Amino acid sequence: MISNKDDKDKDRDLAIQREILSGRKFSLAEAIGREGGSFLKGESPVPKLVQAIAELQMFINQNLSDSSGALQAVLYIWVKTDSRVSQNLNSPLIALNQILSTLIDNQDILYEFVRQVDHKWGQIYDERPYFQQPGQLPHPEDEYTHESVRLKLVELLDIVQSQQQ
């Protein structure tokens, strides 16, 4: 009895659809639109990679203290361009863990990262940044020294690792 009612509803729906379509001219665009109407059903129209990057940016924003914003801005760029994020779309914190570990463990990469942060600071404040050279003491007014950036990244890495457990 229930299937009889379902069949009647389907027949009625088809009749209504035929009536609606009877006054229209056929076009390829309309046919594609009708067939593709359920293409994204149940899925987000935002690509997974964009979702993962946005999630990481929000995480960094909430967990990395950075009064000037240059460190966060450069870390956003590194996250956005790192292939490890696309390899860990379902758990982007794994990618952030790997990125931070690489920055902390490889001195040359850390120095380049700090140089980019200093450069971004100079752009933000329209001032000449203090570029600390490897092996040199930092300028007394330099907000982003090799050691201060490394410590902030270690703190963020600790938070990431605590979230993964």
FITI-749291 format. One line per field, with one value per residue (C-alpha): z, x, y; residue number from 1; chain. Coordinates in steps of 0.25 Angstrom, whole numbers. Layout:
FITI-749291
up	c(Z, ...)
east	c(X, ...)
north	c(Y, ...)
k	c(NUM, ...)
c	c(A, ...)
This chain:
FITI-749291
up	c(0, 3, -10, -17, -11, -14, -29, -29, -23, -34, -45, -40, -39, -53, -59, -52, -57, -72, -71, -66, -77, -88, -90, -91, -102, -101, -98, -95, -83, -77, -79, -72, -61, -59, -59, -50, -40, -30, -33, -20, -12, 2, -1, 2, -10, -3, -7, 4, 3, 5, 17, 23, 21, 27, 39, 41, 39, 50, 59, 57, 60, 73, 78, 73, 81, 71, 75, 61, 53, 44, 49, 47, 33, 29, 35, 28, 15, 18, 22, 9, 0, 7, 0, 13, 16, 3, 8, 21, 17, 28, 39, 36, 49, 45, 34, 43, 53, 41, 37, 50, 53, 40, 44, 58, 54, 42, 46, 31, 29, 42, 38, 25, 32, 42, 30, 23, 36, 38, 24, 26, 39, 31, 21, 32, 39, 27, 34, 31, 38, 47, 40, 49, 42, 47, 58, 61, 73, 70, 70, 84, 77, 68, 71, 63, 66, 63, 77, 80, 67, 70, 84, 79, 69, 80, 88, 76, 73, 88, 86, 73, 79, 91, 82, 74, 86)
east	c(0, 11, 18, 5, 5, 20, 17, 6, 15, 26, 16, 10, 24, 28, 15, 18, 32, 28, 18, 29, 38, 28, 28, 44, 53, 63, 77, 90, 93, 79, 81, 95, 89, 78, 87, 98, 88, 91, 106, 110, 99, 104, 118, 123, 126, 138, 150, 156, 170, 164, 156, 169, 177, 166, 166, 181, 181, 170, 178, 190, 183, 177, 190, 202, 204, 209, 207, 212, 206, 218, 221, 207, 206, 219, 215, 201, 209, 217, 205, 198, 209, 214, 210, 209, 196, 190, 195, 188, 174, 166, 176, 183, 189, 199, 204, 206, 213, 222, 224, 228, 237, 245, 246, 251, 260, 267, 275, 277, 262, 259, 268, 261, 248, 252, 258, 244, 237, 247, 244, 229, 231, 238, 226, 216, 222, 229, 242, 256, 256, 267, 272, 280, 291, 295, 305, 303, 296, 282, 280, 274, 261, 259, 245, 248, 262, 265, 263, 250, 244, 249, 243, 230, 230, 233, 222, 212, 217, 215, 200, 199, 204, 195, 183, 187, 187)
north	c(0, 9, 6, 10, 24, 25, 22, 32, 43, 40, 40, 53, 59, 54, 60, 73, 73, 70, 81, 91, 87, 86, 101, 102, 101, 90, 95, 88, 97, 94, 79, 80, 88, 77, 66, 73, 78, 67, 67, 73, 67, 65, 71, 84, 93, 98, 89, 80, 87, 101, 96, 90, 103, 111, 101, 103, 118, 119, 109, 118, 131, 125, 118, 127, 140, 150, 165, 170, 159, 157, 143, 138, 144, 137, 124, 125, 126, 114, 106, 110, 106, 93, 80, 73, 80, 74, 60, 61, 67, 60, 63, 76, 77, 66, 75, 87, 78, 73, 88, 93, 81, 84, 99, 96, 85, 91, 103, 108, 107, 114, 126, 127, 127, 138, 146, 146, 149, 161, 165, 164, 173, 183, 183, 185, 196, 202, 202, 196, 182, 177, 164, 156, 148, 134, 134, 149, 155, 160, 175, 180, 185, 173, 167, 154, 148, 134, 129, 137, 131, 117, 118, 123, 111, 101, 106, 105, 91, 87, 92, 84, 71, 72, 74, 61, 52)
k	c(1, 2, 3, 4, 5, 6, 7, 8, 9, 10, 11, 12, 13, 14, 15, 16, 17, 18, 19, 20, 21, 22, 23, 24, 25, 26, 27, 28, 29, 30, 31, 32, 33, 34, 35, 36, 37, 38, 39, 40, 41, 42, 43, 44, 45, 46, 47, 48, 49, 50, 51, 52, 53, 54, 55, 56, 57, 58, 59, 60, 61, 62, 63, 64, 65, 66, 67, 68, 69, 70, 71, 72, 73, 74, 75, 76, 77, 78, 79, 80, 81, 82, 83, 84, 85, 86, 87, 88, 89, 90, 91, 92, 93, 94, 95, 96, 97, 98, 99, 100, 101, 102, 103, 104, 105, 106, 107, 108, 109, 110, 111, 112, 113, 114, 115, 116, 117, 118, 119, 120, 121, 122, 123, 124, 125, 126, 127, 128, 129, 130, 131, 132, 133, 134, 135, 136, 137, 138, 139, 140, 141, 142, 143, 144, 145, 146, 147, 148, 149, 150, 151, 152, 153, 154, 155, 156, 157, 158, 159, 160, 161, 162, 163, 164, 165)
c	c(A, A, A, A, A, A, A, A, A, A, A, A, A, A, A, A, A, A, A, A, A, A, A, A, A, A, A, A, A, A, A, A, A, A, A, A, A, A, A, A, A, A, A, A, A, A, A, A, A, A, A, A, A, A, A, A, A, A, A, A, A, A, A, A, A, A, A, A, A, A, A, A, A, A, A, A, A, A, A, A, A, A, A, A, A, A, A, A, A, A, A, A, A, A, A, A, A, A, A, A, A, A, A, A, A, A, A, A, A, A, A, A, A, A, A, A, A, A, A, A, A, A, A, A, A, A, A, A, A, A, A, A, A, A, A, A, A, A, A, A, A, A, A, A, A, A, A, A, A, A, A, A, A, A, A, A, A, A, A, A, A, A, A, A, A)
